[in-house]
Amino acid sequence: MSYQTPPSRRAAAAEVLRALRKARRVLLTTHVNADGDGAGSEAALAAWLRGQGREAWIVNPTPYPESLDFLLPERGWSVDAGSQVAGELAGTADLAVVLDTGEVSRIGRVMDLIRALPTVVIDHHPPGLDPIPGLSFRDPAAAATGELVFDVLRSAGGPWPRESALGLYVAILSDTGCFRFSNSSPGAHRVVAELLEMGVDPEDVHRRVYGNQPLRKLRLLQAALGELEVDEEGRVAWMTVPTQAFVELGATSDDIEGLVDYPRGVRGVEVGILFRETARGATKVSFRSNGEVDVNALARRFGGGGHVKASGALVERPLPLVREEVLRETLDVIRGSGKNEGA
């Protein structure tokens, strides 16, 4: 059976396509510390827009991931949000597209750039408390935002630039954990089958994304594993990224990607957590669930959000205090003494 856009998405996908076709200069953005889904969806949509004779620029709140540079034919497609060029582009753009998030807090300084622009939001996360206004194409049932972008481009009937197929493959590959997570739906596999038929080489992509790590990332993992802890019941495991090692190694946010899977992977653990201190003294928390615990609800208690089984939060307080509170709340939920709902 070939892939068919779900009926519930068709009207919204067509409406987004109409907005894209009306635009001449489009700014694309995603959440802070872009992952494979956000960055891959941006690259795919930028390539399609440029192929349609539009201008398309990626302006993210944090740098485009170094490990995913291969998705962009030219590094110049991505512009620093704090640069004069970004301000000039925002002043002449006629559309903004926000991918893989729909919350104001998640796009940081980019919100000021696009505030006056007509905006399209394409996202597969549950709605948050501070939504970005504009035309919205959202479906938490989608395996990745890349699946929704695929629906939009499919409604256009092509053509499919090589970079679009590649970006969408990376988007779905990364957000399904290489197709091992529960969101690896039959529909997602059918989308991927079509992308493979377009010429995507899965072995080459996997090598570029997962088999080409800088040595500093492995050194950081080595240091972080020394901080791995498990609660006395064996139900929560957590790891803290050592700030000194992070600084001395010259590590970046890219190097944190995937580290939370180590505490999550401890036998018997229901929730794995990663803690990291940011440069300004705040605390970044990543949650992963192996079972029934809704970590999206947990993350919302700390001003964050995401998915039921994968979420995060940025808390403007020192790491030791945040870690103590997060662990207490997590254990309360697991033991059934806390209501698993957002704050």
N, C-alpha and C positions, 0 to 999 in steps of 0.2 A: 504494500500500500504506500503510495507516495504521500508526501506531506501536503496537508491542506491547512491554511490559516483557520484557526478556530472561529466559528461564526461570531462569537462574542467580541472578537478583536477586529473584524473586517471594517466596520464603519470608522473606528478610531484610526486604524492604519491608513485608510483612504483620506481621512481628514488631515492627518499629518503630512501625507504625500502632497496634498493640495497646498499646504502651507510652505513646504519646501520648494515646490515648483514656482511659487509666486516670488520667492526671495532671490536676491542677486548676490548678497554678501551675508554669509552665515557664520556666527561664532558658535563653536562647539565646546562644551565643558563637561566635567564630571566631578566626582567627589575628591576631597583631599586624599593624597596618597593613592592615586589611581591604581586599580588592579587590572587583571587581564580583561575582565568584562567591560569596565569603563573605558580603558584605553583601546581595546579591540573594537568596541562599538564606535568610538570616535573615529578611528582610522578608517573603518569600513564606510561610515557615512560621509566622511570627508572625501574619500576617493570617489564615491558615487556622485556627490555634488559637483566635484571638479570635472568629472566625466560628462556632466550635464551642462557644462559651461558656466557654472556658478563659482564664486570665490568661497572657500571654506577654510577657516582657521581654527586651530585648537588652542584654547586659552584656559589652562587649568589653574586651580589655586595653588598647587604644588607641581614641581617639574614632571613632565611626561616620563614614565619609567624607563630608565636606561636599558633594562633588560628587554624592553619591547620596542626599542628603536627600529628594529627591522620591519615593523609594520608600516612605517612611514617612508615613502619613497624619497622624501627630502626632510631633513631635520627642521628646515624652515617652516614646515607646516604647523609646528608648535611654537607658540609665542609666550614669553614670560608674562604672567598676569600683571606684574608690577612695572612693566616697561612702558615707555612712551608709545611704542608701536601698538601695544594692546589697547591703550586709551584711544588712539587714532582709529583703530579698527572698530572699536565699539561705537565710536561717534559716527561712523558711516555705515555700520551694519544695519540690516533691516529684519534680522531674525536671530534669536539665540535658541540653541537646542541643548538642553541639560539631559545627560545620559547617566543611568545607573544610580540616580538619587533624585529625590523630589523635595528635599528639605533645604531651607535657606542656610542653616548652620553648616551644612556639609559642603557648600561650595565657597565658603569663606569670602575672600576679597573679590572674587569674581561677581558676586551679587551686585556690588556697586557699579560694575561695568555694564551689566545687562539689565539693570533695574528698569530703564526706560524703553527696553526693546520688547516687541512681541516675542513670546517665549513658548517653546514646545518642551514638554517634559516626557521622556521615554524611560520607564523604570519598572522593575519587577519586584521592588520592595513594598511591604505594606505601608500605607499612608502614615505620615508622622504628624506631629502637632504643629509644625511650622512650614506648611507647604509652599513651594514656589508657585506663584500664580501663573496662569497661562493655559494653553491647550495641553491636556494630559492624556497620554497613552500609557496606561499602567495595567499590569496583570501579575500579581504575585504567583500565579500558577505557572508562569514562564520559567524555564530553567535558568535563563540569563536574560539580561537586557538585550544581548546580541540576538536572541530569538525574536524579540519584538522588532528590532531593526530589520531582521530578515523579512518579517511580515510586511513592513513598509516597502522595502525594495522589491519584494515579490509582487506587491500590488502595482508597482510601476511597470512590471513586465520586463525588467532588465533595462539596459545591459548590465552585466556584472563584471566590474573591473577586478582584476586579480587581487588587488589590495582589499577589496570589499569582502571577497570570499575568505581570504586569509584572516582578516580582522575578526570576522564573525566566528570563524572556527576557533580562534584563540579565546574569544569571549566565552563561548560555550564550554570549551575544554577546561578553562580555568575555574569557572563557577560551578562546574559539576565535579571538581576534584578529579579531573581525568576520567570522568564518567563513573566514579565510584560512589557519589553521594545519592541520596534518595530523590533529588530533583532531576536525575537522569531519566527523564520520561521517554516514552516511545516517540512523542513528537520531537523532542530534542534530538534523538538519534536519527529521525527522518530528515531533519534539517541538516544535520552533519553529513548524512549520506549524499545529499544534493551538493553540499560544499565540496565533498571529495570528488564528486563527478565533475566539478568545475576545475579540478586540478590541484587542490590542496594536497600537499604531501605530509601525512601525519607523522612519519618518522622524522622528517626534517623539522617540523614545527616543534615536536616534543624536545628534540635536541636543543633547539634555539631557546625554548622557554625554560626547560628544566635541566638540561645537560650542559649548560654553559655558564655555570655559576662562578663569580669571582672568588678567589681564595679567601678574601676577607669575610665573606658570608659564612664559609665553613668554620673559620676561626671564631666568628661570633657565636655560631651554634655550639662550638666546643665550650666556650665560656658560659653560655646560657644553660647548657645541660648540667653544669655544676650547681645551678640554682634550682633544679627541678625538685619539687616537693609534692607529697601526697598527704591528704588528711588521714587521720587515724582509722577511718572507716573505709578508706580506699575508693571513695566515690568522687572526689574532686582532686585534680592534679593541677598544679600551676608552675609556671616558670617565669623568672624575672630576668630581663635582659640587663646585664651589668653595664651601668652607664660608663664606667671607666673604660671597659673593653670597647664599647660602641664608639667612644671618642678616639681612643688610641688607634683603632683599626681604620678610622675614617669611614665608618659604615654609613649607609644611607637607609631611608625607609624601605627601599627595594629589598635590602638584606634581611628585613624582618619578615617578609612574606613567607608563609609556610611554617614558621617556627612554632605556632600554636598547635600544629598537628602532633608535636611530640608529647606534650602533656595529655592531649586528647587520646593519644594512642596507647596509653598505659592500660593494661588489662584490668577490667572491672570499673574503670572510671566512667562516670556519667557526664561530667562537664570538665573540659580542659580550658585553662585560662592562661593568657600571656600578659604580663605587665611590662611596661616600658616607660621610663621617664623621658619627657621631651626636653628640648633645649631650653625652653622657658620655665621648666619646673613643673609642668602639668603631668598628668599620668594618662597614658594610652592603655586601654584594656581591651583585649580581644577574647571573645567567648566562643566556645564550640561545644555542641551537645552531641552525645552519642545515643541518647534515648528520648525520654518523654519530656525532659526539661525544656521549656521555651526560653531560650537565651535572649531572644528579641525582647521579651518582657523584662528580663533581668537587666539588659542593657539600657532600657528606657528608664529604669529607676535611677540611672546615673547620667541621664541626658543623652543617651545614644540610641541605637536601634540597628535594624538589619533584618535578618531572617530568623525563623524559628530555631534553626540549628547552627547559625553562624551570625554573630553580631559583634558590635564594638561600641566603645564609648571613649570620649576624651573628657577627663575630669580635671578641673582647675584646682587641684589640691596635691600636696606631696604624696609620693608613691607609698610610703609605709602606711599612712592613714587610709588611703584609698584601698590598698590591698587588704587591710584588715576588715574594712567595711564590706568590700565585695565578697570576700570569702565567707563572712558571716551571713550575708544575704543569700549567697548561693547555697550554703549548707542548710539554711532555714527552709528554702524552697524544696530542696531534695528530701529533707526530713518531713516535709509537710506542715511545718509550723509557720510558713509564710505564704501568703497568697501570691501565686505566680501571675501577677498582672502588672502592667505598667504603672509608674507613679503618676 
